C-alpha cells in the first residue's frame, strides 16, 4: 500500500512538470522555429502603460496578465512533423485535454484541445496542432497556459500574429459547448 501511495504521489506531482517540458525537445532543433514567451515576459507586457480610453488595448492587457506560457513550434520537416505528432498524441492522452475543434482542410489536419478551468469558458491550457498539408505548409504545435477565457483568445491572435493564429481565431468565434 505504501508503494502505491508513493507512485500515486509521484505521478500527481510530475504531471505539471511534464506539461512544461512535453514539447521543449523541439526548442533549438535546426528544422524548427520556436517562439517561447514565459510568465515573466507576460508580466512585463502587462505593466505597459496604455491609453485608458482604448478599450481593446485594456482588454489585451487584462488577458496578458492571465497567461503563464506560450510555446509555438513550426517546421517544414517531415521527420520533425512526425515527432511533433507523436509528442502531441502522447501529451493529449496523458493530460486530460478536451477536444474543442478538429478540421481537415485541403490536407491540413487541425486539432485544438483545451483543459477547462472553473467556468465553462475558462481555459487553463490550450493545445493546437496543425499538420502541414504539403512541402510548403508549416506544421505548427502550440501550447498556451494560464487562466483565461476562451473568448479572449481572438484578441491575442490579432495582436501577436503567431503561426496558426488564424485557425485559432476561427475556433474561438464559436463558444465552447457544455460538457
Helices and strands as residue ranges (DSSP letters): H 2-21, G 24-26, E 32-37, H 39-46, H 55-64, E 67-75, H 78-95, E 98-105, E 108-116, E 122-130, E 139-149, G 150-152, H 153-160, H 165-173
